[in-house]
Amino acid sequence: MIGWNGHIVRRVDIECDDDEAAKERAKLLVDGHDIELWDGGRKIAEFKMAH
């Protein structure tokens, strides 16, 4: 999770079969924070909280 200052405030490791499954799981974590989804050094997606 990304804090208001742009720094990581929490990391959650998830295991999924593919990128699409990981995106669906990551969307569930958007709760007052922006989320970035990474696979090692590869950024898969970014989810912004609703403003």
N, C-alpha and C positions, 0 to 999 in steps of 0.2 A: 504494500500500500504506500502511496505517495502522500506525504504531508503537505500542508499549506505552503511550506517553504521549498518544495520540490525535492526534498530528501526522502529516502526510504524510511518509513516508520515501522513497517512490519513485512516480513517475508513469509509466504505460505508455499510449501512445496506440494505439488499435485502430480499425480501420474495418470496419463490418459493415453488412449490408443493412437490418437492423431491430433493435429492442430485444431480441427473443428470441435472435437470433444473437449479439448482444453479451453477453448474460447467459451463454450457453454458453461463450464464449471467456473471459470474466472468471472463471468458476468454476475454470478451469485455472490461474489465477494465484494461487489461495489456497494458499500454501506457507509456513506459519509466520507469516502476517500476515493481518489483516482486509483486505477489499477493498471499496471503494466504486466504483460504476460511474456515471459522469456523462456526459451529453450537453450540453455547454456548461454552462449554469446549472441544468439539470434533472437531479436525482438519479434514476437509474433503479432501482438496486438496491444492496443491501449484502450482502456475504458474510462470514460469521464463520468463522475457523479453528476446527476441532474442538478442544475442550479435553479 
